[in-house]
Amino acid sequence: MTPDLIGSSPKFRALMTEVERVAPVDSAVLIQGETGTGKEVIARAIHEASPRRHNRFIALNCAAIPSALLESELFGHERGAFTGACTQTKGRLQMADGGTLFLDEIGDMPLELQPKLLRALQEREFERLGSTQTVRVNARVVAATNQDLEQLVSKKLFRVDLFYRLNVIPICLPPLRERVQDIPLLTEFFVAKFAACFNKPIDLIPDEVMAALKAHDWPGNIRELQNLIERAVLFSPGSVLRLPLDMKQTVKQTSESASRTLADAEREHILETLSQTNWLIGGQDGAANRLGLPRTTLIYKMRKLGIEMRRSRRVRVIRQLTDEHCHAAASC
């Protein structure tokens, strides 16, 4: 079992359903998602659930190989094609014949190489670097990127025809902050993994630690969580999991930022409602009624959020309170 295939949240279950649907067909798949969301693991899951699972899964990171060498890595080369090419070499596309070719970080593929890849995908044939002989190949292509390919297309940094050729079946991976329900399962998996790796039993994950993990926004997603748990297991003084100091500070800053954001949103909403009611607070047409709050609660919130009224508005509120008091006394 891999961490990227652990979860029970609705978004995770929907993702697994999508993998099961696309696996049996040979259509190209484009996996998009933030860094650390597990794009290669999902590509492998598609391969393992497909009829091609008995053949090879070949991965190529388009961002990790210099542009000058990427064509050779992808299509192969003939002996003497360039300095240092001593033998004929198969490329990754030919290695994946009958199986699956995973093109990671496809958005970083040089523009000049994209037409050759497009032809290979459409015609299922290509020529090695330095050769005129056509090689036929039957490989399913799964591509992945953390970039916005449509934006790259609009900037003419990615070919529109290649984009549509790859984007036959789009899959978007949810970030970890949208899978909060899965964090406890992932945490337990990583704790068990690294506890065994370091021969250091961890018997308890305190509630406050789990709450802090669930409160964090995880910009690095599952990879960030994995790295954090590795440090936590390594440096926890006993059998109880403790968060590293830098993580505690990050969680505190995240919580404070979230609190400020909610307060700002509430303040803006109250101000907008007050403006619509001409700063009338109580009564049928007042802001409190529109907000579904008791008048006293709204006044308390206004003070807490620093919403101050001008003198004329204060007079209006005092008169309103006085009128209500007099009306109540007359009723008695």
KAQUIFEN-V549264 format. One record per helix or strand of 3 or more residues. SS is the DSSP state (alpha for helix, beta for strand). FROM is the first residue (numbers start at 1). LEN is the number of residues. If there is no record, write none. Layout:
ss = <SS:SS>
from = <FROM:FROM>
len = <LEN:LEN>
//
This chain:
ss = <alpha:alpha:beta:alpha:beta:alpha:alpha:beta:alpha:alpha:beta:beta:beta:alpha:alpha:beta:alpha:alpha:alpha:alpha:alpha:alpha:alpha:alpha>
from = <3:10:29:39:57:67:92:100:106:111:125:134:140:149:160:169:176:180:207:221:245:287:295:311>
len = <3:14:4:10:5:9:4:5:3:13:3:3:6:6:7:4:3:18:9:15:32:5:10:21>
//
